[in-house]
Amino acid sequence: MVSRVIPVDQFDLVIFGATGDLANRKILPGLYRRYCAGQIPEGSKIIGAARTEMSADEFRDQTRAAIAEHAGPMADDKKAVTAFLEILEYVAIDAKGDGGWDTLKSLVRTEAVNAFYFSVAPALFGDLAERLHTRGIAGPDARIVVEKPFGRDLASARALNATLAEYFDETQIYRIDHYLGKETVQNLMAVRFANILFEPLWNSQFIDHVQITVAETVGVGGRGSYYDKSGAMRDMVQNHMMQLLCLIAMEPPYHFDPDAVRDEKLKVIRALQPVAPADIVRGQYLASKDAPGYLEDSEDPESTTESYIALKCHVANWRWTDTPFYLRTGKRLRARTSEIAITFKAPPHSIFDEAEGEWRENVLVIRLQPNEGMNLKVMIKEPGPGGMRLVQVPLDMSFAEALGPEGADITDAYERLIMDVIRGNQTLFMRGDEVEAAWAWTDPVIEGWEKRGDRPQPYDSGSSGPDDALMLMHRDGRRWRDIRE
């Protein structure tokens, strides 16, 4: 299967924070890969902008090193690397002052698509937006891309939305959540809405529960003081996991259109019931023989910020009544994995005797990382003579195996999302009211444990999390799926 490359219009992309970690790990290597794929049209420009004083050639050297480290096998094509570096420019800029803005204006062309990527701290969003507008650099069709965290609560998210709205229309603002750019996340929409197979079963009559897991093996070392101001609830649940829940629970939109899709996601968020304290488990990882614990990494021995959270959610509508959604995410866990597991109910009556095999539930698993793909567990007869013996087997689809060589080199989420910005397609980006609705649900959860003075439970590094998280499922007669790659 050969993947198609859909061309985009000629563009000028300005990356604010071009010397930062995200630009060097994801944005610039991703753009290089799009260049190699033939998706960046001739005449396009990529302009790095940061406060660091350096020449364009020095910026190109930095980008060359980033490509060598993060662009994969494509980095070996020296001719392509050289050609890509030729479309790069650089401007040393003062986000809060006047330095560099005249130079930037001279580089950005009005006849090309203009996009401005704010790969900087949210505190600078307003300053950048104001200067792009007042200095006439961003035209009426320009797009701005803003990274999370988009606020730390409802009040700050509203303030940030209001600031950007002073200078840009909502149709120009692209709030990026890279989880929505993952191939398997988008395939979730294709599986649900392009096949009749699942939709009749996609409701509380047939689905017992849904588990969403995002597990990491790394701790927060190196960014502990930053992470300690957010925690797992703000860092993962309010955005990434909320988006995954929405895609599972949303109603079919009338069309695969940006506002139609986001309207249905918004309905899900607004239908989320408040979470009871008994349905929340928070934890902090302990030190291991090889690495410090969370309290050491955060540099605050009294920290009450969670590095792990598990919670049970309910969507209050006709489709999902009485079907719980279990969410968990954490640092320093047993394996690095992200998956969605939809567990179906048992048949209403079994025609088989217990001696013929224990029935096990049908489960549809969407693997986001690693080994992107889908897995449907079904019951079949065990091969061989001797009567009917039931056994559970997976119908497994790995992208790397099913799609051939192209499947083994899945486009990075940032590559896809940046190209969508150039196209002007906001389907995979969060709308302002969607962000605010997510915070409106999240804030009372956080305020509740802060008022109660709850402390996170310690858990061993390399484990599945706190013991109480297991009980969250066990008391409902269910169990978490094993965390493994």
C-alpha positions as CSV (number, residue, x, y, z in Angstrom):
1,M,0.0,0.0,0.0
2,V,1.5,3.3,-1.1
3,S,0.6,6.4,1.0
4,R,-0.6,9.4,-0.9
5,V,1.1,12.8,-0.4
6,I,-1.5,15.6,-0.7
7,P,0.2,18.9,-1.7
8,V,-0.3,22.1,0.2
9,D,0.0,25.7,-1.0
10,Q,3.3,27.6,-0.8
11,F,3.8,28.9,2.7
12,D,5.9,30.9,5.1
13,L,6.0,29.2,8.6
14,V,7.5,31.2,11.5
15,I,8.5,29.1,14.5
16,F,8.8,31.1,17.7
17,G,11.0,29.3,20.1
18,A,12.9,27.7,17.3
19,T,15.9,27.0,19.4
20,G,13.9,25.1,22.1
21,D,13.5,21.4,22.8
22,L,10.1,20.9,21.0
23,A,11.4,22.6,17.8
24,N,14.5,20.5,17.7
25,R,12.9,17.1,18.7
26,K,9.6,17.4,16.7
27,I,8.9,20.4,14.6
28,L,12.0,20.9,12.5
29,P,12.7,17.1,12.0
30,G,9.0,16.7,11.1
31,L,9.1,19.4,8.5
32,Y,12.2,17.9,7.1
33,R,10.4,14.6,6.7
34,R,7.5,16.3,4.9
35,Y,10.1,18.0,2.6
36,C,11.5,14.5,1.8
37,A,8.0,13.3,1.1
38,G,7.6,16.1,-1.5
39,Q,4.9,17.9,0.5
40,I,6.6,21.2,1.0
41,P,6.2,23.1,-2.2
42,E,9.1,25.0,-3.9
43,G,9.4,28.5,-2.7
44,S,8.1,27.9,0.8
45,K,10.1,29.3,3.8
46,I,10.6,28.2,7.4
47,I,11.7,31.0,9.6
48,G,13.1,30.3,13.0
49,A,12.6,33.0,15.6
50,A,14.0,33.1,19.2
51,R,15.7,35.4,21.6
52,T,19.1,33.7,21.0
53,E,21.4,35.8,18.9
54,M,22.7,33.6,16.0
55,S,23.1,33.8,12.3
56,A,20.9,31.9,9.8
57,D,23.9,29.6,9.1
58,E,24.2,28.8,12.8
59,F,20.5,28.0,12.9
60,R,20.9,25.7,9.9
61,D,23.7,23.9,11.7
62,Q,21.6,23.5,14.8
63,T,18.8,22.1,12.6
64,R,21.1,19.8,10.8
65,A,22.1,18.2,14.2
66,A,18.4,18.0,15.1
67,I,17.6,16.1,11.9
68,A,20.5,13.7,12.4
69,E,19.2,12.9,15.9
70,H,15.5,12.8,15.4
71,A,14.5,12.4,11.7
72,G,15.2,8.6,11.4
73,P,16.6,7.0,8.3
74,M,15.7,10.0,6.1
75,A,18.5,11.9,7.9
76,D,21.1,9.9,5.9
77,D,20.1,11.6,2.6
78,K,22.7,14.4,2.8
79,K,21.5,16.0,-0.5
80,A,18.0,16.3,0.9
81,V,19.3,17.7,4.2
82,T,21.3,20.4,2.4
83,A,18.3,21.3,0.1
84,F,16.0,21.6,3.2
85,L,18.4,23.8,5.1
86,E,18.4,26.2,2.2
87,I,14.7,27.1,2.8
88,L,15.5,28.1,6.5
89,E,15.9,31.6,7.8
90,Y,16.4,32.9,11.3
91,V,15.5,36.1,13.2
92,A,16.7,36.9,16.7
93,I,13.5,38.4,18.3
94,D,12.4,40.0,21.5
95,A,8.9,38.8,22.3
96,K,8.2,41.6,24.7
97,G,10.2,44.4,23.0
98,D,10.9,45.8,19.5
99,G,14.0,43.8,18.5
100,G,13.7,41.8,15.3
101,W,10.1,42.5,14.4
102,D,11.0,44.7,11.4
103,T,13.3,42.0,10.1
104,L,10.6,39.4,10.5
105,K,8.1,41.5,8.6
106,S,10.5,41.8,5.7
107,L,10.8,38.0,5.5
108,V,7.1,37.1,5.7
109,R,5.3,37.3,2.3
110,T,1.7,38.3,2.0
111,E,1.2,36.2,-1.2
112,A,2.0,32.9,0.6
113,V,0.1,31.1,3.4
114,N,1.3,32.6,6.7
115,A,1.5,30.4,9.8
116,F,3.0,31.3,13.2
117,Y,3.9,28.5,15.6
118,F,4.1,29.6,19.3
119,S,6.5,27.0,20.6
120,V,7.0,29.1,23.7
121,A,5.7,29.5,27.2
122,P,2.0,30.5,27.4
123,A,2.9,33.7,29.1
124,L,4.3,34.9,25.8
125,F,1.3,34.1,23.7
126,G,-0.4,37.4,24.2
127,D,2.8,39.4,23.4
128,L,3.4,37.5,20.2
129,A,-0.2,37.8,19.1
130,E,-0.2,41.5,19.8
131,R,3.0,42.3,17.9
132,L,2.1,40.1,14.9
133,H,-1.2,42.0,14.6
134,T,-0.1,45.6,15.4
135,R,3.0,45.4,13.1
136,G,1.0,44.1,10.2
137,I,2.9,40.8,10.0
138,A,-0.1,38.5,10.3
139,G,-2.8,39.1,7.6
140,P,-6.5,38.3,7.9
141,D,-5.9,34.7,6.7
142,A,-2.8,34.0,8.9
143,R,-2.9,31.0,11.3
144,I,-1.3,30.8,14.8
145,V,-0.5,27.5,16.4
146,V,-0.4,27.4,20.3
147,E,0.9,24.6,22.4
148,K,-0.4,23.3,25.7
149,P,-0.7,24.0,28.5
150,F,-3.6,26.2,27.4
151,G,-4.2,27.6,30.9
152,R,-3.9,25.8,34.2
153,D,-7.6,26.2,35.2
154,L,-10.8,27.6,33.7
155,A,-10.1,31.3,34.6
156,S,-6.6,31.3,33.0
157,A,-7.9,29.5,29.9
158,R,-10.7,32.0,29.5
159,A,-8.1,34.9,29.9
160,L,-5.9,33.3,27.3
161,N,-8.7,32.8,24.9
162,A,-9.8,36.4,25.4
163,T,-6.2,37.7,24.8
164,L,-5.9,35.8,21.5
165,A,-9.4,36.8,20.4
166,E,-8.3,40.4,20.6
167,Y,-6.0,39.9,17.6
168,F,-7.1,36.7,15.8
169,D,-10.4,35.1,14.9
170,E,-11.2,31.6,16.3
171,T,-10.9,30.3,12.7
172,Q,-7.2,31.4,12.8
173,I,-6.3,29.8,16.1
174,Y,-5.0,26.2,16.1
175,R,-4.7,24.7,19.7
176,I,-2.5,21.7,19.1
177,D,-2.8,18.4,20.9
178,H,-0.4,16.0,19.3
179,Y,-2.4,13.0,20.4
180,L,-5.1,13.9,17.8
181,G,-2.4,13.7,15.1
182,K,-1.6,10.1,15.9
183,E,-2.5,7.6,13.1
184,T,-4.4,5.3,15.4
185,V,-6.4,8.1,17.0
186,Q,-7.6,9.1,13.5
187,N,-8.2,5.5,12.6
188,L,-10.5,5.3,15.6
189,M,-12.9,7.7,13.8
190,A,-12.5,5.7,10.6
191,V,-13.3,2.4,12.4
192,R,-16.3,3.9,14.1
193,F,-17.8,5.9,11.2
194,A,-16.7,4.2,8.0
195,N,-17.9,0.7,9.0
196,I,-21.3,-0.5,9.9
197,L,-19.8,-3.4,12.0
198,F,-19.3,-1.5,15.3
199,E,-21.8,1.3,15.4
200,P,-24.9,-0.9,16.3
201,L,-22.9,-2.2,19.3
202,W,-21.3,1.1,20.3
203,N,-23.5,1.8,23.3
204,S,-24.2,0.8,26.9
205,Q,-26.4,-2.1,25.9
206,F,-23.4,-3.9,24.5
207,I,-20.3,-2.2,26.0
208,D,-19.4,-3.1,29.6
209,H,-16.7,-0.5,30.1
210,V,-13.9,1.4,28.5
211,Q,-10.3,1.7,29.7
212,I,-7.9,4.4,28.5
213,T,-4.3,4.0,29.6
214,V,-1.3,6.3,29.0
215,A,1.7,4.8,30.9
216,E,5.3,6.1,30.9
217,T,8.4,4.5,32.2
218,V,10.3,7.8,32.6
219,G,10.0,10.1,35.6
220,V,9.9,13.9,35.7
221,G,13.6,14.3,36.2
222,G,14.9,17.5,34.5
223,R,11.5,19.1,34.5
224,G,10.4,18.3,38.0
225,S,9.8,21.8,39.2
226,Y,7.7,22.6,36.1
227,Y,5.7,19.3,36.3
228,D,5.1,19.9,40.0
229,K,2.9,22.9,39.1
230,S,0.7,20.8,36.9
231,G,0.6,17.1,37.8
232,A,-1.0,14.2,35.9
233,M,-4.5,15.6,36.0
234,R,-3.5,18.9,34.3
235,D,-0.7,17.5,32.2
236,M,-2.5,14.5,30.7
237,V,-6.2,14.0,31.7
238,Q,-7.5,17.5,31.0
239,N,-6.2,17.4,27.4
240,H,-4.8,14.2,25.9
241,M,-7.0,11.7,27.6
242,M,-10.1,13.9,27.4
243,Q,-9.7,14.0,23.7
244,L,-9.4,10.2,23.5
245,L,-12.6,9.9,25.6
246,C,-14.4,12.2,23.3
247,L,-13.6,10.3,20.2
248,I,-14.8,7.1,21.8
249,A,-18.0,8.6,23.2
250,M,-19.1,11.2,20.6
251,E,-22.1,10.9,18.4
252,P,-21.5,10.6,14.6
253,P,-21.0,14.1,13.2
254,Y,-23.1,15.0,10.2
255,H,-19.9,15.4,8.2
256,F,-16.1,15.1,8.7
257,D,-15.9,18.8,9.1
258,P,-13.9,20.8,11.7
259,D,-16.9,22.3,13.5
260,A,-19.1,19.3,13.1
261,V,-16.5,17.0,14.8
262,R,-15.7,19.5,17.5
263,D,-19.4,20.2,18.2
264,E,-19.9,16.5,19.0
265,K,-16.8,16.3,21.2
266,L,-18.0,19.4,23.1
267,K,-21.3,17.6,23.8
268,V,-19.4,14.7,25.4
269,I,-17.4,17.0,27.7
270,R,-20.5,18.8,28.8
271,A,-22.2,15.5,29.5
272,L,-19.4,14.3,31.9
273,Q,-20.7,13.8,35.4
274,P,-18.7,15.2,38.4
275,V,-16.2,12.6,39.7
276,A,-16.8,11.3,43.2
277,P,-13.8,11.4,45.6
278,A,-14.0,7.6,45.9
279,D,-13.6,7.3,42.2
280,I,-10.2,9.1,42.1
281,V,-6.8,7.5,43.0
282,R,-3.6,9.7,43.0
283,G,0.0,8.5,43.4
284,Q,3.6,9.5,43.5
285,Y,6.4,7.1,42.4
286,L,9.0,6.0,44.9
287,A,12.8,5.9,44.4
288,S,14.3,2.8,42.9
289,K,17.8,1.6,43.2
290,D,18.6,3.4,39.9
291,A,16.6,6.6,40.1
292,P,15.2,9.1,42.6
293,G,11.5,9.3,43.6
294,Y,9.0,11.9,42.7
295,L,9.7,14.0,45.8
296,E,13.4,14.2,44.9
297,D,12.7,14.9,41.2
298,S,10.2,17.7,42.1
299,E,12.7,19.2,44.5
300,D,9.9,19.6,47.1
301,P,9.8,17.0,49.9
302,E,6.3,18.2,50.8
303,S,4.8,18.0,47.3
304,T,1.2,16.8,47.0
305,T,1.3,16.8,43.2
306,E,0.4,13.5,41.6
307,S,2.6,11.6,39.1
308,Y,-0.2,9.1,38.7
309,I,-4.0,9.3,38.5
310,A,-6.8,6.9,37.9
311,L,-10.4,7.8,37.9
312,K,-13.8,6.5,36.9
313,C,-16.0,8.8,34.7
314,H,-19.6,8.6,33.5
315,V,-21.0,10.2,30.4
316,A,-24.6,11.2,31.2
317,N,-26.5,10.6,28.0
318,W,-28.7,7.9,26.4
319,R,-25.8,6.1,24.6
320,W,-23.5,5.7,27.6
321,T,-25.7,5.5,30.7
322,D,-24.2,3.0,33.2
323,T,-21.1,2.4,31.1
324,P,-18.1,3.6,33.1
325,F,-14.9,5.0,31.5
326,Y,-11.8,4.2,33.5
327,L,-8.8,6.6,32.9
328,R,-5.3,6.1,34.2
329,T,-2.0,7.7,33.5
330,G,1.3,7.8,35.3
331,K,5.1,8.2,35.3
332,R,7.7,5.5,36.1
333,L,5.3,2.6,35.4
334,R,6.0,-0.9,34.2
335,A,6.0,-0.2,30.5
336,R,5.5,2.6,28.0
337,T,2.2,2.2,26.4
338,S,-0.9,4.1,25.3
339,E,-4.1,2.2,24.5
340,I,-7.9,2.3,24.5
341,A,-9.7,-0.9,25.4
342,I,-13.4,-1.3,24.7
343,T,-14.7,-4.3,26.6
344,F,-18.0,-5.8,25.4
345,K,-20.6,-7.5,27.6
346,A,-21.1,-11.2,27.9
347,P,-23.7,-12.9,25.6
348,P,-27.1,-13.0,27.3
349,H,-27.1,-16.8,27.4
350,S,-24.3,-19.3,26.9
351,I,-25.0,-22.6,25.1
352,F,-21.7,-24.1,26.2
353,D,-20.9,-26.0,29.4
354,E,-18.2,-24.8,31.7
355,A,-16.2,-27.8,30.9
356,E,-16.0,-26.6,27.3
357,G,-14.0,-23.6,28.3
358,E,-14.3,-20.4,30.3
359,W,-15.9,-17.5,28.4
360,R,-13.7,-14.4,28.2
361,E,-15.0,-11.0,27.1
362,N,-14.6,-9.6,23.6
363,V,-12.2,-6.6,23.7
364,L,-11.4,-4.1,21.0
365,V,-7.9,-2.6,21.8
366,I,-6.6,0.4,19.9
367,R,-2.9,0.7,20.5
368,L,-1.6,4.3,20.2
369,Q,2.0,3.5,21.1
370,P,4.2,1.6,20.7
371,N,3.4,-0.8,17.8
372,E,0.4,1.2,16.5
373,G,-2.5,-1.0,15.5
374,M,-5.8,-2.6,16.6
375,N,-6.6,-5.9,18.2
376,L,-10.0,-7.6,18.6
377,K,-10.2,-10.5,21.0
378,V,-12.8,-13.1,20.1
379,M,-13.8,-16.6,21.3
380,I,-13.2,-19.5,18.9
381,K,-13.1,-23.3,19.1
382,E,-9.6,-24.6,20.0
383,P,-8.3,-26.6,17.1
384,G,-8.1,-30.4,17.4
385,P,-10.4,-33.4,18.1
386,G,-12.1,-34.1,21.4
387,G,-15.2,-31.9,21.3
388,M,-15.9,-28.2,21.7
389,R,-13.2,-26.3,23.7
390,L,-13.3,-22.5,23.7
391,V,-10.3,-20.3,23.6
392,Q,-9.8,-16.6,23.2
393,V,-7.7,-15.4,20.3
394,P,-6.7,-12.0,19.0
395,L,-7.5,-10.7,15.5
396,D,-4.4,-8.5,15.3
397,M,-3.7,-5.7,12.9
398,S,-0.3,-4.0,13.3
399,F,0.1,-1.0,11.0
400,A,3.7,-2.1,10.2
401,E,2.5,-5.5,9.1
402,A,-0.8,-4.6,7.5
403,L,0.3,-1.6,5.5
404,G,3.7,-2.9,4.3
405,P,6.9,-0.8,4.3
406,E,4.9,2.5,4.5
407,G,3.2,1.2,7.6
408,A,6.5,0.8,9.4
409,D,7.3,4.5,9.0
410,I,4.1,6.1,10.3
411,T,4.0,9.9,9.9
412,D,4.7,11.7,13.2
413,A,1.7,13.5,14.7
414,Y,3.4,16.9,14.4
415,E,4.0,16.4,10.7
416,R,0.4,15.8,10.0
417,L,-0.9,18.6,12.2
418,I,1.5,21.2,10.8
419,M,0.4,20.3,7.3
420,D,-3.3,20.6,8.4
421,V,-2.5,24.1,9.7
422,I,-1.1,25.1,6.2
423,R,-4.3,23.6,4.6
424,G,-6.5,25.6,7.0
425,N,-8.1,22.4,8.4
426,Q,-9.0,22.7,12.1
427,T,-10.6,19.2,12.5
428,L,-7.8,17.9,14.7
429,F,-7.4,21.0,16.8
430,M,-9.3,22.1,19.9
431,R,-11.7,25.0,19.8
432,G,-11.8,27.6,22.5
433,D,-15.1,26.5,24.0
434,E,-13.9,22.9,24.0
435,V,-10.9,23.9,26.1
436,E,-13.0,25.9,28.5
437,A,-15.5,23.0,28.9
438,A,-12.7,20.6,29.7
439,W,-11.4,22.9,32.4
440,A,-14.9,23.4,33.8
441,W,-15.1,19.7,34.4
442,T,-11.5,19.4,35.7
443,D,-11.4,22.3,38.1
444,P,-13.9,20.9,40.7
445,V,-12.0,17.6,40.7
446,I,-8.7,19.3,41.6
447,E,-10.3,21.7,44.0
448,G,-12.0,18.8,45.8
449,W,-8.7,17.0,46.7
450,E,-7.0,20.3,47.5
451,K,-9.7,21.2,50.0
452,R,-9.7,17.7,51.5
453,G,-5.9,17.8,51.9
454,D,-5.5,14.5,50.1
455,R,-2.0,13.2,49.7
456,P,-1.0,11.0,46.7
457,Q,-0.3,7.4,47.6
458,P,3.3,6.1,47.1
459,Y,3.9,3.4,44.5
460,D,6.9,1.5,43.4
461,S,8.8,2.5,40.3
462,G,8.2,-0.1,37.6
463,S,4.8,-1.1,39.0
464,S,1.3,-0.6,37.7
465,G,0.6,2.2,40.2
466,P,-0.9,2.4,43.7
467,D,-2.8,-0.5,45.1
468,D,-6.0,1.5,45.5
469,A,-6.1,1.9,41.7
470,L,-6.6,-1.9,41.5
471,M,-9.4,-1.6,44.0
472,L,-11.1,1.1,41.9
473,M,-11.7,-1.6,39.4
474,H,-12.0,-4.7,41.7
475,R,-14.9,-3.3,43.6
476,D,-16.8,-3.0,40.3
477,G,-16.0,-6.6,39.5
478,R,-13.5,-5.6,36.8
479,R,-9.8,-5.4,36.5
480,W,-7.2,-3.2,34.7
481,R,-5.5,-4.6,31.7
482,D,-1.9,-5.4,32.2
483,I,0.5,-2.6,31.4
484,R,3.0,-3.9,28.9
485,E,4.5,-3.0,25.6
